[in-house]
Amino acid sequence: MYKYVVVTDPETAAGFRLAGVEVIEVSTPDEAKKVIPPLLNADDTGIIGVSEEFMSVLDPELLATIEKTYRPIIIPIPGRMKKVASETYIERLLRRAIGYNIVVRR
């Protein structure tokens, strides 16, 4: 059985722990850059939740690898700071999965 892991900041980590999710706390985007690649290669990880703040600073090569990977699935978790992007990661995933673009409005 695959596990669900969340990479997030210390303030948000407690809520995920209360829900029974394995949490990796990182304080800076640089720490997240070091933690995420090994999770992509872990055999027992099925879903990785990553704070949007940390997803936005990942290297383009790593983001390309994430988008091509079918397991584990990477899910961005919205943070307190709202960033407006022309196309979000979820929209790109939906377009790739179903073949056309769906605009997700918040």
N, CA, C and O of each residue as an XYZ file, in Angstrom:
424
protein
N       0.850     -1.182      0.000
C       0.000      0.000      0.000
C       0.893      1.242      0.000
O       1.880      1.327      0.732
N       0.521      2.174     -0.825
C       1.290      3.410     -0.927
C       0.875      4.386      0.167
O      -0.252      4.352      0.661
N       1.815      5.258      0.533
C       1.513      6.241      1.573
C       1.400      7.641      0.988
O       1.852      7.918     -0.123
N       0.783      8.508      1.773
C       0.586      9.908      1.424
C       1.536     10.712      2.288
O       1.508     10.597      3.513
N       2.374     11.524      1.668
C       3.357     12.343      2.369
C       3.110     13.798      2.007
O       2.840     14.121      0.850
N       3.202     14.671      2.997
C       3.027     16.102      2.762
C       4.320     16.824      3.113
O       4.894     16.609      4.180
N       4.775     17.687      2.199
C       5.933     18.551      2.431
C       5.379     19.951      2.613
O       4.850     20.549      1.676
N       5.505     20.470      3.827
C       4.902     21.771      4.127
C       5.679     22.481      5.228
O       6.634     21.944      5.789
N       5.245     23.694      5.519
C       5.883     24.508      6.547
C       5.436     24.049      7.943
O       4.415     23.372      8.065
N       6.180     24.406      8.990
C       5.846     23.964     10.352
C       4.463     24.414     10.837
O       3.843     23.710     11.634
N       3.968     25.558     10.380
C       2.666     26.046     10.836
C       1.525     25.172     10.325
O       0.522     25.004     11.019
N       1.659     24.624      9.145
C       0.613     23.818      8.529
C       0.749     22.338      8.880
O      -0.219     21.585      8.773
N       1.920     21.925      9.289
C       2.215     20.509      9.513
C       1.316     19.867     10.563
O       0.903     18.718     10.404
N       1.013     20.586     11.622
C       0.213     20.004     12.709
C      -1.158     19.537     12.221
O      -1.627     18.475     12.631
N      -1.791     20.297     11.372
C      -3.104     19.919     10.850
C      -3.058     18.625     10.056
O      -3.958     17.793     10.173
N      -2.023     18.448      9.251
C      -1.899     17.212      8.485
C      -1.585     16.026      9.395
O      -2.064     14.915      9.167
N      -0.774     16.272     10.432
C      -0.494     15.189     11.387
C      -1.762     14.750     12.108
O      -1.961     13.558     12.343
N      -2.622     15.704     12.460
C      -3.886     15.360     13.110
C      -4.761     14.502     12.201
O      -5.559     13.695     12.678
N      -4.610     14.680     10.898
C      -5.382     13.888      9.936
C      -4.737     12.522      9.685
O      -5.295     11.700      8.959
N      -3.571     12.277     10.277
C      -2.921     10.987     10.135
C      -1.986     10.860      8.951
O      -1.640      9.753      8.538
N      -1.577     11.992      8.405
C      -0.704     11.999      7.234
C       0.748     12.133      7.681
O       1.049     12.850      8.636
N       1.641     11.440      6.986
C       3.070     11.607      7.256
C       3.496     12.980      6.746
O       3.189     13.342      5.610
N       4.197     13.742      7.573
C       4.561     15.117      7.234
C       6.072     15.286      7.284
O       6.740     14.796      8.195
N       6.592     15.985      6.293
C       7.982     16.418      6.303
C       7.958     17.932      6.377
O       7.505     18.607      5.453
N       8.454     18.458      7.491
C       8.465     19.908      7.690
C       9.710     20.517      7.085
O      10.821     20.038      7.312
N       9.522     21.572      6.315
C      10.631     22.357      5.783
C      10.319     23.829      6.018
O       9.170     24.260      5.917
N      11.336     24.573      6.325
C      11.135     25.992      6.637
C      11.393     26.903      5.445
O      10.849     28.004      5.363
N      12.225     26.437      4.528
C      12.592     27.281      3.385
C      12.399     26.521      2.073
O      12.386     25.291      2.068
N      12.251     27.233      0.976
C      12.162     26.579     -0.334
C      13.410     25.748     -0.663
O      13.313     24.723     -1.338
N      14.579     26.189     -0.186
C      15.801     25.425     -0.445
C      15.759     24.052      0.217
O      16.241     23.073     -0.352
N      15.189     23.975      1.410
C      15.035     22.684      2.081
C      14.079     21.794      1.288
O      14.308     20.590      1.171
N      13.016     22.375      0.745
C      12.050     21.607     -0.037
C      12.708     21.047     -1.294
O      12.415     19.920     -1.695
N      13.593     21.821     -1.918
C      14.291     21.355     -3.114
C      15.134     20.113     -2.826
O      15.339     19.278     -3.708
N      15.621     19.994     -1.588
C      16.439     18.836     -1.208
C      15.585     17.629     -0.829
O      16.009     16.489     -1.021
N      14.399     17.865     -0.298
C      13.552     16.792      0.226
C      12.716     16.120     -0.860
O      12.493     14.911     -0.795
N      12.254     16.866     -1.847
C      11.301     16.346     -2.829
C      11.901     15.292     -3.775
O      11.262     14.260     -3.978
N      13.092     15.493     -4.364
C      13.606     14.476     -5.294
C      13.707     13.058     -4.730
O      13.333     12.117     -5.431
N      14.193     12.855     -3.503
C      14.219     11.479     -2.982
C      12.817     10.869     -2.822
O      12.654      9.656     -2.951
N      11.812     11.699     -2.543
C      10.442     11.191     -2.423
C       9.916     10.683     -3.762
O       9.123      9.743     -3.805
N      10.354     11.302     -4.846
C       9.905     10.878     -6.175
C      10.390      9.468     -6.512
O       9.759      8.757     -7.293
N      11.511      9.073     -5.918
C      12.086      7.761     -6.202
C      11.740      6.711     -5.151
O      12.149      5.558     -5.282
N      11.000      7.082     -4.121
C      10.633      6.126     -3.071
C       9.579      5.152     -3.594
O       8.606      5.562     -4.226
N       9.778      3.873     -3.329
C       8.855      2.848     -3.824
C       7.526      2.821     -3.090
O       6.529      2.351     -3.638
N       7.494      3.320     -1.854
C       6.274      3.221     -1.055
C       5.428      4.492     -1.041
O       4.415      4.542     -0.344
N       5.817      5.509     -1.789
C       5.083      6.773     -1.815
C       4.147      6.814     -3.018
O       4.579      6.618     -4.154
N       2.851      7.072     -2.765
C       1.867      7.135     -3.832
C       1.419      8.544     -4.154
O       1.179      8.883     -5.313
N       1.307      9.374     -3.105
C       0.870     10.757     -3.276
C       1.770     11.649     -2.439
O       2.064     11.346     -1.283
N       2.203     12.747     -3.032
C       2.998     13.736     -2.304
C       2.265     15.066     -2.401
O       2.049     15.584     -3.497
N       1.884     15.615     -1.259
C       1.307     16.948     -1.210
C       2.414     17.943     -0.929
O       3.175     17.778      0.025
N       2.510     18.973     -1.750
C       3.571     19.967     -1.586
C       2.938     21.342     -1.549
O       2.093     21.664     -2.385
N       3.337     22.148     -0.591
C       2.861     23.518     -0.495
C       3.134     24.250     -1.813
O       4.221     24.137     -2.379
N       2.136     25.005     -2.299
C       2.299     25.762     -3.549
C       3.517     26.665     -3.507
O       4.197     26.855     -4.515
N       3.785     27.216     -2.340
C       4.941     28.092     -2.169
C       6.230     27.359     -2.535
O       7.121     27.940     -3.155
N       6.330     26.094     -2.157
C       7.524     25.314     -2.447
C       7.521     24.796     -3.885
O       8.585     24.660     -4.491
N       6.355     24.507     -4.434
C       6.267     24.047     -5.824
C       6.732     25.141     -6.782
O       7.344     24.854     -7.811
N       6.439     26.383     -6.443
C       6.740     27.481     -7.360
C       8.235     27.748     -7.511
O       8.635     28.433     -8.453
N       9.074     27.226     -6.609
C      10.513     27.497     -6.681
C      11.323     26.307     -7.166
O      12.552     26.379     -7.204
N      10.667     25.213     -7.537
C      11.394     24.040     -8.007
C      12.008     24.304     -9.375
O      11.497     25.100    -10.163
N      13.106     23.622     -9.637
C      13.800     23.770    -10.916
C      12.910     23.309    -12.069
O      12.127     22.374    -11.904
N      13.019     23.947    -13.229
C      12.205     23.536    -14.383
C      12.405     22.064    -14.768
O      11.459     21.398    -15.189
N      13.642     21.555    -14.624
C      13.892     20.145    -14.951
C      13.131     19.227    -14.002
O      12.565     18.221    -14.429
N      13.116     19.573    -12.711
C      12.401     18.764    -11.733
C      10.898     18.834    -11.975
O      10.207     17.822    -11.854
N      10.384     20.008    -12.315
C       8.962     20.144    -12.626
C       8.581     19.313    -13.855
O       7.505     18.718    -13.897
N       9.467     19.276    -14.850
C       9.209     18.458    -16.038
C       9.174     16.979    -15.668
O       8.337     16.232    -16.175
N      10.070     16.557    -14.795
C      10.076     15.173    -14.326
C       8.801     14.855    -13.563
O       8.214     13.788    -13.743
N       8.373     15.778    -12.713
C       7.152     15.586    -11.935
C       5.943     15.433    -12.857
O       5.086     14.581    -12.624
N       5.877     16.250    -13.893
C       4.730     16.195    -14.802
C       4.698     14.919    -15.630
O       3.629     14.506    -16.080
N       5.849     14.287    -15.841
C       5.905     13.046    -16.608
C       5.678     11.810    -15.740
O       5.396     10.730    -16.258
N       5.798     11.964    -14.439
C       5.711     10.838    -13.520
C       4.254     10.490    -13.231
O       3.429     11.369    -12.981
N       3.956      9.197    -13.269
C       2.598      8.748    -12.964
C       2.458      8.292    -11.512
O       1.354      8.299    -10.967
N       3.539      7.906    -10.898
C       3.526      7.594     -9.485
C       4.879      7.952     -8.929
O       5.894      7.498     -9.458
N       4.933      8.727     -7.911
C       3.845      9.279     -7.122
C       3.194     10.482     -7.802
O       3.791     11.148     -8.648
N       1.978     10.729     -7.410
C       1.242     11.892     -7.886
C       1.609     13.062     -6.976
O       1.596     12.928     -5.753
N       1.930     14.193     -7.564
C       2.277     15.389     -6.799
C       1.070     16.313     -6.811
O       0.559     16.672     -7.872
N       0.618     16.698     -5.612
C      -0.546     17.581     -5.493
C      -0.114     18.862     -4.791
O       0.328     18.813     -3.643
N      -0.234     20.009     -5.459
C       0.083     21.273     -4.782
C      -0.995     21.614     -3.766
O      -2.187     21.471     -4.038
N      -0.571     22.062     -2.605
C      -1.492     22.442     -1.532
C      -1.494     23.958     -1.447
O      -0.445     24.560     -1.217
N      -2.655     24.593     -1.628
C      -2.710     26.061     -1.566
C      -2.239     26.574     -0.211
O      -2.538     26.001      0.836
N      -1.499     27.662     -0.270
C      -0.987     28.267      0.953
C      -1.725     29.532      1.305
O      -2.697     29.915      0.654
N      -1.246     30.163      2.337
C      -1.866     31.423      2.773
C      -1.621     32.535      1.771
O      -2.489     33.377      1.541
N      -0.430     32.535      1.172
C      -0.118     33.561      0.174
C      -0.623     33.079     -1.178
O      -0.251     32.006     -1.653
N      -1.459     33.877     -1.773
C      -2.068     33.487     -3.037
C      -1.258     34.073     -4.186
O      -1.095     35.289     -4.287
N      -0.754     33.200     -5.044
C      -0.032     33.644     -6.226
C      -0.905     33.398     -7.433
O      -1.549     32.355     -7.542
N      -0.929     34.341     -8.327
C      -1.731     34.193     -9.533
C      -0.801     33.756    -10.659
O       0.146     34.465    -11.000
N      -1.071     32.604    -11.225
C      -0.265     32.087    -12.329
C      -1.156     31.955    -13.553
O      -2.360     31.728    -13.434
N      -0.563     32.098    -14.724
C      -1.361     31.998    -15.945
C      -1.880     30.576    -16.133
O      -2.977     30.387    -16.660
N      -1.124     29.594    -15.718
C      -1.556     28.216    -15.828
C      -1.004     27.447    -14.632
O       0.210     27.377    -14.438
N      -1.879     26.883    -13.850
C      -1.436     26.170    -12.661
C      -1.053     24.743    -12.999
O      -1.365     24.234    -14.076
N      -0.382     24.117    -12.071
C       0.032     22.729    -12.218
C      -1.173     21.810    -12.408
O      -1.140     20.906    -13.243
N      -2.226     22.037    -11.644
C      -3.432     21.209    -11.742
C      -4.051     21.348    -13.143
O      -4.483     20.352    -13.724
N      -4.098     22.553    -13.680
C      -4.649     22.754    -15.021
C      -3.829     22.005    -16.072
O      -4.394     21.420    -16.996
N      -2.500     22.021    -15.937
C      -1.648     21.284    -16.875
C      -1.895     19.782    -16.758
O      -1.931     19.082    -17.770
N      -2.065     19.278    -15.532
C      -2.360     17.856    -15.341
C      -3.684     17.470    -15.993
O      -3.780     16.442    -16.663
N      -4.699     18.302    -15.792
C      -6.001     18.015    -16.387
C      -5.936     18.018    -17.914
O      -6.517     17.154    -18.571
N      -5.228     18.991    -18.468
C      -5.112     19.061    -19.924
C      -4.402     17.823    -20.466
O      -4.807     17.268    -21.487
N      -3.344     17.392    -19.780
C      -2.626     16.205    -20.226
C      -3.488     14.948    -20.098
O      -3.449     14.074    -20.964
N      -4.264     14.859    -19.016
C      -5.057     13.653    -18.762
C      -6.262     13.524    -19.688
O      -6.561     12.429    -20.162
N      -6.962     14.638    -19.951
C      -8.199     14.531    -20.733
C      -8.095     15.121    -22.129
O      -9.015     14.972    -22.934
N      -6.995     15.786    -22.424
C      -6.772     16.228    -23.789
C      -7.177     17.642    -24.118
O      -6.952     18.089    -25.243
N      -7.761     18.361    -23.191
C      -8.054     19.769    -23.461
C      -8.002     20.557    -22.155
O      -7.992     19.983    -21.067
N      -7.968     21.865    -22.284
C      -7.765     22.738    -21.143
C      -9.069     23.029    -20.414
O     -10.089     23.334    -21.031
N      -9.014     22.928    -19.106
C     -10.135     23.325    -18.251
C      -9.615     24.457    -17.372
O      -8.566     24.324    -16.742
N     -10.335     25.553    -17.328
C      -9.911     26.673    -16.497
C     -10.492     26.469    -15.103
O     -11.702     26.330    -14.925
N      -9.588     26.456    -14.117
C      -9.997     26.278    -12.726
C     -10.039     27.664    -12.087
O      -9.017     28.344    -11.996
N     -11.208     28.072    -11.653
C     -11.361     29.386    -11.018
C     -11.500     29.205     -9.530
O     -12.135     28.261     -9.059
N     -10.893     30.127     -8.784
C     -10.951     30.050     -7.316
C     -11.857     31.113     -6.773
O     -12.036     31.210     -5.559
